[in-house]
């Protein structure tokens, strides 16, 4: 791996490569009989790995599509499944009104999300057999990335400000008692000024990972708030976003790139 280089913190968060990509929406069958759209970004040439990209509560909106495309430009077959397909097919929103997205999020279940995870995971293996698969998620999707690490054989999982991994009033079920089910290394990225996920929640996650003897990295950006990676949100923090992006790519390179496994 090339030596880590400190990024220019005054530039916007962008991929460091200019690989050509192709994008499309595909429709996936889910084991409960439902159908689920997914936004797919195909890299140029053979993918380094497959990557499931899990949404915020705002749907597969422009920001999530942009992240999916960034990963594809780095060589990953990136798939963003529509996690609200049962209650709000095609739903997406901006960041000024959280109520509609929260309503959809509170109607999800871990059983339904696990079925969605299996569907996206299996689609990657059907499309490109033999790829290892990782997961990255943001906000609600950070929790889903942790759930995915408990559900399918991942190379690694990456959770940005994942609310509901630790107990939180918004989420009916947390994942703290299930950390022993995680089957891969996890990278957690947190904002130090995130009132939605306070320090005691972060501590609960890292303590549970240690107690379960699971490999992980936990990084706090002390001046950043919830949603710091999203350049469409008021809480966007350019420095934290610029530093977390190469860290994310390094984690994927260490655990997923150019490796192969079998489907599940």
N, C-alpha and C positions, 0 to 999 in steps of 0.2 A: 504494500500500500504506500502511496506517496505520502511524504510528511505533511502533517496538518499545517495549513497556512491560515493565519488570522485574516478574515475577510475585511474588506472596506465597509465599515458600519454605516456609511452615509449612502450606500447604494440600495435600491429596492431589492426585495427578495426575488431572485430569478435563478433558474437553472444555470449552471456553469457551462453547459454544453448546448450545441445547436442542432442536435440530431433531429432528422426529419421524423415526423410521427403521422399516424392516421387515427382518426377518432370516429366513433359510432355509438349509437345506442343499440343494445341487444336485449332480447327478452328471454329470461331464464325461467324454467319451470322450477317450482319449489315443492318439497315433499308433502306439504299440506294441501296441494292442489291449486294453490294460487300461482300467479305469474308475476314476475318482478323485472322491471327494467333495470338495466345497468349501463352506466357510461363507461366505455372502454377506450383507452388510448394505447395504440400499438406502437412500439418502438421500431426503429429502422433495424433490419437484420434480426438475428435470433435474440430473444430476450435474455437478459442476465438472470431474471427470476420473475415469478408472478408476484403481484402485490394487490391485495385488497385495500381499498381506500374507503374508510367509513366516515360518513357525513356528520356534520353538526345537525342541530334541530331545524336548520333552515333548508334542508333538502339537498338534492343534487343541484345546487345553484351554481352561479358563475364561478364562485371561489373554489368550490369543490371540484368542478370540472377543470379549473386552472391547475390545481394541485395534481390532479390525475395526469394532466398533460405534462407537467414538470417532471413527474416521475418517469413517464414514458421517454422524455428527452434524455433522461439519464440511463435508459436502456431497459426499463422494466415494463412488462405487460401489466398495465394498471387498470383495475376494474373497480368502479364505484357503484355498489348495488344500492337500489332505492329502498331504504329501510322502512318507509312509510307506505309501501305499495298496497297494504291491506286497507288503509283508511284514507289515504290521500295520494292516489296515483298521480304522478306529475307535479306534486306539490314542490314549490320552491319559493323562497322569500328573501327579502333583504334583511337588514339588521336593526330596523327601527321598532319592530313589533315582534316580541318573542312569543306572544300568546298562541297564535295558530300552531307554530312548531311544537310548543310545549304540549298542546292538546294532543297532537299526533304522537309525540314521544311517550306520553303517559298511557297511550293505548297499546304500545308495544309490549311484548312479553319476551322473557329470555328464551322460551321454547320456540317462539316464532323467529327471533333473531338468530338462534342456533340453526334453524332450517335455512334461513337466508345465507348464513355463513357457509353452510355445506354447499348450497347451490352455487355461490360464486367460486368457492374453492374448486368444486368439481368442474365448473366451466373452464377454468384456467387449465386444468389437467387435460380436459377433452380437446381444448384448442391447441395446446402445446404440451404434449405428454412429456413427463419427466422433469418438469420444472419444480424447483423448490418454490414455496409460496410464503410470503410474509404478509403482515398487516400493519397498516398505519391508520390512526383515527384521531379525530379532533372533537373536543367537547363530548357530547353524547357518543360520538364515534370513538373517542379514546376508551370509554368503557367497553364498547363493542369490540375494540381491538383486544382488550384483555379477555373478554368472553371468547373471542375467536381462538386465543391461545389455550383456552380450556376445552375447545370443541373440536378442532382439527389439528393435524400435525404441521405446525408452522416452523419456519426457519427462525423467525424472530417476530416480536410484536413491538409496535411503537405507539405510545399513548400520549397525546398532547392534552394537557389539562382535562383529564378524563373524570368528569363528575359521575358519582354513583359507583365508583369502584369501592370507595369507603362509604359508610352510611351517610345519607343526605336526605332531608325531608322530601325533595323532589322525586326521588327514585323509590319505588315500592320495594325493590330488592337490591341489596348491595352484593358485592362479590368477595368481601374480605374473608369470609369463612371458606372460600373455594380456592384460595391461592395455591393450595397443594395440587390442584388440577392443572395448573399452568405447565405447559410442556416445552417451553422454549425461552430463550433469553428475552427480557423486556427492557425497553428504554422508556422512561417516564420523563416528560418535560412539563414543568410547572411554572406558573407566574407567582412571584413572591407577594404581589399585591392582589392576588385573586381572592376576593371575599366569598366567592361561591365554593371554592375548595381551600379552606383555611389550613394553616400549618398542621393542626392536629389530624386532619384528614390525610395529608401527605404522609405524616409520620405513621398513621395506621396502615397505609399501603406498604411503605418500605419495611415496617416492622413485620407485617404479615409475610412479605416476600422472604425476609431473613429467616423467620420462624419455619417457613416451608422449605428452606435451603434452595431457593430458586435464584438463578443468575439474573442480575438486573443492573441497570444504571439509572440513577435518579438525579436530574439536573434542575435546579431552581434558578430562574432569572429574576433576581431580587427586585428589579424595578418594573417588571412586566405584570400586566393584569391578565384576567381571563380572556382568551381569544387573541393572544398577542401575535399569533402567526398570520392572522387574517388581515390583509391590507385593505379590506372593505369595511372593517369595523373601526369604531372610534377608539377601541382599546388596542389597536395595532401598535406594536413596539418594534420599530425597524431594527434596532440593534439586536434584540433578543431573537427576532425572526432570522436575521442574517447569520447569527451564530448557531442557531438550532438546525438550520438546513444542512450544512456540511456535516454536522454531528449525526443527523438522521441518515445521510448518505453513507457515512462511515460505518454506521451500525449495520445497514443493509449490506454493504460490501463485505463486512466481516463474517456475516452469518448466512447470507442468502445468495450472493452473486456467483454465477457460473457453477452452482451446485445442483444436483439432481436428486429426486426422490420419487416415490411412487404415489399414486393417488390414494384417496381414502373414501 
